[in-house]
């Protein structure tokens, strides 16, 4: 029984271990550069991307992160200023300098006007190209 308790204690300790930072550690001068994409417009997908972005900011601290979220295809719904749930959360993340980028091609296809987007959203010609260029510049790409 004593042996079993020691093993159980050991595994419980492992399950709550802290994440080790890769070198160089994130800092104001060397922030983690993260680019997310959102392509689905379901309520769950939009909530998920905003929650993940918020969790990353909490973990590293907003001063140690540069973050942008690229919305294209059905994910453009994230930036709809007429959706009070997402619009408020997008605006809150913008206060931490998170960039929100809308795909111009998607906007043309779905007939979305710039004035329909949350204020402060940036528009690029092609969302997928923004992702590719960000990765090429050393940003970490995450598709939650």
JOKA-V177142 format. One record per backbone hydrogen bond with DSSP energy under -1.0 kcal/mol. NH is the residue of the N-H (numbers start at 1). CO is the residue of the C=O. Records with the same first field share a line. If there is no record, write none. Layout:
NH=CO ; CO
This chain:
5=1
6=2
7=3
8=4
9=5
10=6
11=7
12=8
13=9
14=10
15=11
17=14
27=30
32=64
34=66
35=140
36=68
37=142
38=70
46=42
47=43
48=44
49=45
50=46
51=47
52=48
53=49
54=50
55=51
56=52
57=53
58=54
59=55
60=56
61=57
64=61
65=62
66=32
68=34
69=99
70=36
71=101
72=38
75=72
76=73
77=74
78=75
79=76
80=77
81=116
83=80
87=83
88=84
89=85
90=86
91=87
92=88
93=89
94=90
95=91
96=93
97=94
98=93
99=67
101=69
102=122
103=71
104=124
105=125
107=103
108=104
109=105
110=106
112=107
116=113
117=114
118=79
121=118
122=100
124=102
130=126
131=127
132=128
133=129
134=130
135=131
136=132
137=133
138=135
139=134
140=33
142=35
